[in-house]
Amino acid sequence: MIKTVGFALYFREIIALNSPRGDLYWGFADSISMLTAAVLSPILGAASDYARRKKSFLLFFSLLCILFTSLLFFLRPGMIVTGMLLFIIANVGFEGGYAFYDSFLPQITTEEHYGRVSGYGFAMGYLGALAILAISFPLIQGGFAEENLLSFRFSFILTALFFLVFALPFFLIVKEQHRTGMRRIPYIRLGIRQTFRTIRHIRGYRNIVRFLIAFFLYIDAVNTVIFFAAIFARVTLHFTELEVIIFFIVTQSTAILGAVLFGFVTDRVGPKRTISITLLLWMVVIAGAFFTGSKAGFYAVGLLAGVAIGSSQSSSRSLMARLLPPEHEAEFFGFYDGICGNASAIIGPTVFGIISAITGSQRLAILSIGFFFLSGFLFLQKVREPHARSADHLPAPENLK
């Protein structure tokens, strides 16, 4: 609702006054937020692994996202810097919490069910996106007409409350075993120390590195598609605000199907093959988006994109869960979500924004996304998929000198 539809369009057309540089400002805001989350995630992930307080870190980032999402309500036309700042902090809260959230996967299911459980998780996320679109629809259906702007802005507060309500069951129900008898070491300093130690010894985890490089490349493309799809539909294909909302209802619906269906496929044929299939689907999506000149054609592209996004994200998390070393889930998911998932998103949106601003053509900008999908596909073929969970193991933080 915020990043893909509502606030993305509101920022470009109202806050940035529909400036030709709106794509560039929006891309920079996303890139800065992703870079910040990329730096924090592995460090805090390592610290939370030691303290076994992943829920506490996840709670902090969730509340950060909820608070600053609600503050988007106060943004008015021309408040570009303030709008970028509030979005950056809100998105750091959202993206920064992913490492801790994802790292619970090995604790809530067995390895042979990673694919389907991961798929269920993403499917519920897409279902939630559909739900908040439906709830907000009376507020946003009037678009950016002057008399509807107050209602449109109130949808940002409604989205923040929706996040709060549906996050509460996790914190109230899911249990986490805390480490007892810990030495009193500052968490942040320990996290930094362990992260740099992991980086220095990263050659010992070559298979993980190959996958992280592949993931870095193709998830960059996925994030760019998510980030600019609404703006591309609005600017290049002249969708109305209502048509953009319908487009995302279509894509979110097929994303639910893709996440669930390919979750079972992942457990049957393995996550690596599943990811390869979805990357081929993504390349078809990019070609379709480049060549389509009609709204109906873009709706068809959206159907396929929804299937691809649901399956590529859920199967990637499943493969990472199989590869990561025991006892270091949050730290390695910090690299996965932070350095790879978030840092990669710095490149794609920035490249898209620069090409769009220089050439004045979003069609040319979208071609750059296909390069990232192809590169990620080629790197993925070098990854060796384990039949059992990796035996790689890092030195325990408390033993570091």
C-alpha positions as CSV (number, residue, x, y, z in Angstrom):
1,M,0.0,0.0,0.0
2,I,2.7,2.5,0.9
3,K,5.7,1.5,-1.2
4,T,4.0,0.1,-4.3
5,V,0.8,2.0,-4.7
6,G,-0.5,4.7,-2.4
7,F,2.5,6.7,-1.2
8,A,4.6,6.0,-4.3
9,L,2.0,7.8,-6.5
10,Y,1.3,10.5,-3.8
11,F,5.0,11.3,-3.5
12,R,5.6,11.7,-7.3
13,E,2.4,13.5,-8.2
14,I,1.6,15.6,-5.1
15,I,4.7,16.0,-3.0
16,A,7.2,16.2,-5.9
17,L,4.5,18.2,-7.9
18,N,4.7,15.7,-10.8
19,S,8.2,16.8,-11.6
20,P,10.2,14.9,-14.3
21,R,12.7,14.3,-11.5
22,G,10.1,12.6,-9.3
23,D,11.4,9.1,-10.3
24,L,14.9,10.2,-9.3
25,Y,13.9,11.5,-5.9
26,W,11.8,8.4,-5.2
27,G,14.7,6.2,-6.3
28,F,17.1,8.0,-4.0
29,A,14.8,7.7,-1.0
30,D,14.5,4.0,-1.5
31,S,18.2,3.6,-2.1
32,I,19.2,5.5,1.1
33,S,16.7,3.5,3.2
34,M,17.9,0.2,1.8
35,L,21.6,1.1,2.4
36,T,20.8,2.0,6.0
37,A,19.0,-1.3,6.5
38,A,21.8,-3.2,4.8
39,V,24.4,-1.8,7.2
40,L,22.3,-2.5,10.3
41,S,20.9,-5.9,9.5
42,P,24.0,-8.2,9.7
43,I,25.3,-6.4,12.8
44,L,22.1,-6.5,14.7
45,G,21.5,-10.0,13.4
46,A,24.8,-11.2,14.9
47,A,24.0,-9.5,18.2
48,S,20.5,-11.0,18.4
49,D,21.9,-14.5,17.7
50,Y,24.2,-14.2,20.7
51,A,21.5,-12.8,23.0
52,R,18.6,-14.8,21.4
53,R,16.5,-11.7,21.5
54,K,15.3,-11.6,17.9
55,K,11.8,-10.7,19.0
56,S,13.0,-7.6,20.8
57,F,14.9,-6.4,17.7
58,L,12.0,-7.2,15.5
59,L,9.6,-5.3,17.8
60,F,11.8,-2.2,17.7
61,F,11.9,-2.1,13.9
62,S,8.2,-2.8,13.6
63,L,7.3,0.1,15.9
64,L,9.7,2.3,13.9
65,C,7.9,1.5,10.7
66,I,4.5,1.9,12.2
67,L,5.2,5.3,13.7
68,F,6.8,6.9,10.7
69,T,4.3,5.4,8.3
70,S,1.6,7.2,10.3
71,L,3.6,10.5,10.1
72,L,3.3,10.4,6.2
73,F,-0.2,11.8,6.8
74,F,1.2,15.3,7.5
75,L,3.0,15.6,4.1
76,R,1.8,18.3,1.8
77,P,2.8,19.4,-1.8
78,G,6.4,20.5,-2.1
79,M,7.6,18.8,1.1
80,I,10.1,16.7,-0.9
81,V,13.0,16.5,1.6
82,T,10.6,15.9,4.6
83,G,8.7,13.3,2.6
84,M,11.9,11.5,1.6
85,L,13.2,11.5,5.2
86,L,9.9,10.1,6.7
87,F,9.7,7.4,4.1
88,I,13.4,6.5,4.6
89,I,13.0,6.0,8.3
90,A,9.7,4.0,7.9
91,N,11.3,1.8,5.2
92,V,14.4,1.2,7.4
93,G,11.9,-0.1,10.1
94,F,10.2,-2.4,7.6
95,E,13.2,-3.7,5.8
96,G,15.4,-3.9,8.9
97,G,13.0,-6.2,10.6
98,Y,13.1,-8.8,7.8
99,A,16.3,-10.5,9.0
100,F,14.8,-11.3,12.4
101,Y,11.5,-12.3,10.9
102,D,13.0,-14.6,8.3
103,S,15.4,-16.2,10.8
104,F,12.5,-17.8,12.6
105,L,11.8,-20.1,9.7
106,P,14.2,-22.9,10.8
107,Q,12.6,-22.8,14.3
108,I,8.9,-23.1,13.3
109,T,9.1,-26.0,10.8
110,T,11.3,-28.8,9.6
111,E,13.7,-28.6,6.6
112,E,11.5,-30.7,4.3
113,H,8.7,-28.2,4.8
114,Y,10.7,-25.0,4.4
115,G,9.3,-24.4,0.9
116,R,5.6,-24.6,1.7
117,V,5.9,-22.8,5.0
118,S,7.9,-20.0,3.4
119,G,5.3,-19.9,0.7
120,Y,2.4,-19.7,3.2
121,G,4.2,-16.8,4.9
122,F,4.6,-14.8,1.7
123,A,1.0,-15.6,0.6
124,M,-0.3,-14.2,3.9
125,G,1.7,-11.1,3.3
126,Y,0.2,-10.6,-0.2
127,L,-3.3,-11.4,1.3
128,G,-2.6,-8.7,3.8
129,A,-1.7,-6.2,1.1
130,L,-5.0,-7.0,-0.7
131,A,-6.9,-6.6,2.6
132,I,-5.5,-3.1,3.3
133,L,-6.2,-2.1,-0.3
134,A,-9.8,-3.1,0.2
135,I,-10.1,-1.4,3.5
136,S,-8.5,1.8,2.1
137,F,-10.4,1.8,-1.1
138,P,-13.2,4.2,0.0
139,L,-10.4,6.7,1.0
140,I,-8.3,6.4,-2.2
141,Q,-10.8,5.8,-4.9
142,G,-11.2,9.6,-5.4
143,G,-7.6,9.9,-6.4
144,F,-5.7,13.1,-6.1
145,A,-8.6,15.5,-6.5
146,E,-8.2,18.4,-4.1
147,E,-11.3,17.5,-2.1
148,N,-10.0,13.9,-1.7
149,L,-6.4,14.6,-0.6
150,L,-7.3,14.5,3.1
151,S,-8.9,11.1,2.8
152,F,-6.0,9.8,0.7
153,R,-3.5,10.9,3.3
154,F,-5.6,9.2,6.1
155,S,-5.0,5.9,4.3
156,F,-1.4,6.1,5.5
157,I,-2.5,6.2,9.1
158,L,-4.9,3.3,8.4
159,T,-2.1,1.3,6.9
160,A,0.1,1.9,10.0
161,L,-2.7,0.7,12.3
162,F,-3.3,-2.4,10.1
163,F,0.4,-3.3,10.5
164,L,0.2,-2.8,14.3
165,V,-2.9,-5.0,14.7
166,F,-1.7,-7.9,12.7
167,A,1.9,-7.8,14.1
168,L,0.7,-8.2,17.7
169,P,-0.2,-12.0,17.5
170,F,3.4,-12.8,16.6
171,F,4.8,-11.0,19.6
172,L,2.2,-12.4,21.9
173,I,2.2,-16.0,20.8
174,V,5.7,-16.9,19.4
175,K,8.1,-17.9,22.1
176,E,11.9,-17.5,22.0
177,Q,14.4,-19.1,24.3
178,H,16.7,-16.5,25.8
179,R,20.4,-17.2,26.4
180,T,21.2,-17.5,30.1
181,G,24.5,-16.9,31.8
182,M,25.8,-14.4,29.2
183,R,28.8,-12.3,29.6
184,R,28.0,-8.6,29.7
185,I,29.2,-7.6,26.3
186,P,27.5,-4.6,24.5
187,Y,25.3,-6.1,21.8
188,I,26.2,-3.6,19.1
189,R,30.0,-3.9,19.7
190,L,29.6,-7.7,19.7
191,G,27.5,-7.6,16.5
192,I,30.1,-5.5,14.7
193,R,32.9,-7.8,15.8
194,Q,31.2,-11.0,14.7
195,T,30.1,-9.5,11.4
196,F,33.6,-8.5,10.5
197,R,34.8,-11.9,11.5
198,T,32.3,-13.5,9.3
199,I,33.4,-11.2,6.4
200,R,37.0,-12.1,6.9
201,H,36.2,-15.8,6.8
202,I,33.6,-15.7,4.1
203,R,35.7,-17.8,1.8
204,G,34.9,-20.7,4.0
205,Y,31.3,-20.4,2.9
206,R,31.7,-20.3,-0.9
207,N,28.4,-22.0,-1.6
208,I,26.6,-19.4,0.5
209,V,28.5,-16.6,-1.2
210,R,27.6,-17.9,-4.7
211,F,23.9,-17.8,-3.7
212,L,24.1,-14.4,-2.1
213,I,25.7,-12.9,-5.2
214,A,22.9,-14.5,-7.4
215,F,20.3,-13.3,-4.9
216,F,21.8,-9.8,-4.8
217,L,21.4,-9.5,-8.6
218,Y,17.9,-10.9,-9.1
219,I,16.3,-9.5,-6.0
220,D,17.6,-6.1,-7.1
221,A,15.5,-6.5,-10.2
222,V,12.4,-7.7,-8.2
223,N,12.7,-4.7,-5.8
224,T,12.9,-2.3,-8.8
225,V,9.8,-3.8,-10.4
226,I,7.9,-3.5,-7.1
227,F,9.1,0.1,-6.6
228,F,8.3,1.5,-10.0
229,A,5.4,-0.6,-11.3
230,A,2.7,1.8,-10.2
231,I,4.7,4.8,-11.5
232,F,5.4,3.1,-14.9
233,A,1.7,2.2,-15.3
234,R,0.6,5.8,-14.4
235,V,3.2,7.7,-16.4
236,T,3.9,5.5,-19.4
237,L,0.6,3.8,-19.9
238,H,-1.6,6.6,-18.5
239,F,-3.4,4.4,-15.9
240,T,-5.9,6.3,-13.7
241,E,-5.4,6.0,-9.9
242,L,-8.3,3.4,-9.8
243,E,-6.8,1.4,-12.6
244,V,-3.4,1.3,-10.8
245,I,-5.2,-0.1,-7.7
246,I,-7.0,-2.7,-9.8
247,F,-3.7,-3.7,-11.4
248,F,-2.2,-4.3,-8.0
249,I,-5.2,-6.3,-6.8
250,V,-4.6,-8.5,-9.9
251,T,-0.8,-8.9,-9.2
252,Q,-1.3,-9.5,-5.4
253,S,-3.9,-12.2,-6.2
254,T,-1.6,-14.2,-8.5
255,A,1.3,-13.6,-6.0
256,I,-0.7,-15.5,-3.4
257,L,-1.2,-18.3,-5.9
258,G,2.5,-18.3,-6.9
259,A,3.8,-18.3,-3.3
260,V,1.6,-21.3,-2.3
261,L,1.9,-23.3,-5.5
262,F,5.6,-22.9,-5.8
263,G,6.0,-23.6,-2.1
264,F,5.0,-27.2,-2.8
265,V,7.1,-27.2,-6.0
266,T,10.1,-26.1,-3.9
267,D,9.7,-29.0,-1.5
268,R,9.3,-31.4,-4.5
269,V,12.1,-30.3,-6.9
270,G,14.2,-28.1,-4.7
271,P,14.5,-24.4,-4.3
272,K,17.3,-23.9,-6.8
273,R,15.3,-25.3,-9.7
274,T,12.2,-23.4,-8.5
275,I,14.1,-20.1,-8.5
276,S,15.5,-20.8,-11.9
277,I,12.0,-21.3,-13.3
278,T,10.7,-18.1,-11.7
279,L,13.7,-16.1,-13.1
280,L,12.8,-17.2,-16.6
281,L,9.3,-16.0,-15.9
282,W,10.6,-12.7,-14.8
283,M,12.5,-12.3,-18.1
284,V,9.3,-12.8,-20.0
285,V,7.6,-10.2,-17.7
286,I,10.3,-7.6,-18.5
287,A,10.0,-8.3,-22.3
288,G,6.2,-8.0,-22.0
289,A,6.4,-4.7,-20.1
290,F,8.8,-3.2,-22.6
291,F,6.7,-4.1,-25.7
292,T,3.2,-3.7,-24.4
293,G,1.4,-0.5,-25.4
294,S,-2.0,-1.2,-24.0
295,K,-3.5,-1.3,-20.6
296,A,-4.9,-4.8,-21.2
297,G,-1.5,-6.0,-22.2
298,F,0.0,-4.6,-19.0
299,Y,-2.7,-6.4,-16.9
300,A,-1.6,-9.7,-18.6
301,V,2.0,-8.9,-17.7
302,G,0.9,-8.2,-14.1
303,L,-0.7,-11.6,-13.9
304,L,2.6,-13.3,-14.7
305,A,4.6,-10.9,-12.6
306,G,2.4,-11.8,-9.5
307,V,3.2,-15.5,-9.9
308,A,6.9,-14.8,-10.4
309,I,7.2,-12.5,-7.4
310,G,5.4,-14.8,-5.0
311,S,7.5,-17.8,-6.0
312,S,10.9,-16.2,-6.3
313,Q,10.8,-14.6,-2.8
314,S,9.5,-17.7,-1.0
315,S,11.8,-20.2,-2.7
316,S,14.8,-17.9,-2.1
317,R,14.1,-17.8,1.6
318,S,13.8,-21.6,1.6
319,L,17.2,-22.1,-0.1
320,M,18.9,-19.7,2.3
321,A,17.4,-21.5,5.2
322,R,19.0,-24.8,3.9
323,L,22.4,-23.2,3.3
324,L,22.9,-21.2,6.5
325,P,25.1,-22.4,9.4
326,P,23.3,-23.6,12.6
327,E,23.1,-21.1,15.5
328,H,23.6,-18.1,13.2
329,E,20.2,-17.7,11.6
330,A,19.7,-14.0,12.3
331,E,23.3,-13.1,11.4
332,F,23.3,-14.9,8.0
333,F,19.7,-13.7,7.3
334,G,21.1,-10.3,8.1
335,F,23.5,-10.7,5.1
336,Y,20.7,-12.2,3.1
337,D,18.0,-9.5,3.8
338,G,20.3,-6.7,4.7
339,I,23.4,-6.7,2.5
340,C,21.9,-8.6,-0.4
341,G,18.2,-7.9,-0.2
342,N,18.4,-4.2,0.8
343,A,21.8,-3.1,-0.6
344,S,20.9,-4.6,-4.0
345,A,17.8,-2.4,-4.0
346,I,20.1,0.6,-4.0
347,I,21.3,-0.1,-7.5
348,G,18.2,-1.0,-9.4
349,P,15.9,1.9,-8.4
350,T,18.8,4.4,-8.8
351,V,19.7,3.1,-12.3
352,F,16.0,3.1,-13.3
353,G,15.6,6.7,-12.0
354,I,18.7,7.9,-13.7
355,I,17.9,6.3,-17.1
356,S,14.3,7.6,-16.9
357,A,15.4,11.1,-16.0
358,I,18.1,11.3,-18.7
359,T,16.2,9.7,-21.6
360,G,12.6,10.6,-20.6
361,S,11.6,7.0,-21.3
362,Q,10.6,4.5,-18.7
363,R,10.6,1.8,-21.3
364,L,14.3,2.2,-21.8
365,A,14.8,2.2,-18.0
366,I,12.9,-1.1,-17.6
367,L,15.3,-2.9,-19.9
368,S,18.0,-2.5,-17.3
369,I,16.0,-4.7,-15.0
370,G,16.3,-7.6,-17.4
371,F,20.1,-7.5,-17.1
372,F,19.9,-8.1,-13.4
373,F,17.5,-11.0,-13.8
374,L,19.8,-12.7,-16.4
375,S,22.9,-12.2,-14.4
376,G,21.3,-13.6,-11.3
377,F,20.1,-16.6,-13.2
378,L,23.6,-17.4,-14.5
379,F,25.2,-17.0,-11.0
380,L,22.5,-19.2,-9.5
381,Q,23.5,-22.2,-11.6
382,K,26.9,-22.2,-9.8
383,V,25.2,-22.8,-6.4
384,R,25.3,-26.4,-5.0
385,E,22.0,-27.2,-3.4
386,P,22.5,-29.3,-0.2
387,H,20.3,-32.3,0.5
388,A,20.7,-31.7,4.2
389,R,21.3,-28.5,6.2
390,S,24.8,-27.1,5.8
391,A,27.3,-28.2,8.4
392,D,29.2,-24.9,8.1
393,H,29.6,-23.4,11.5
394,L,31.1,-20.1,12.8
395,P,33.0,-19.7,16.0
396,A,30.7,-18.8,18.8
397,P,30.7,-15.0,19.6
398,E,31.5,-15.5,23.2
399,N,34.8,-17.2,22.2
400,L,36.0,-14.3,20.0
401,K,39.1,-12.6,21.2
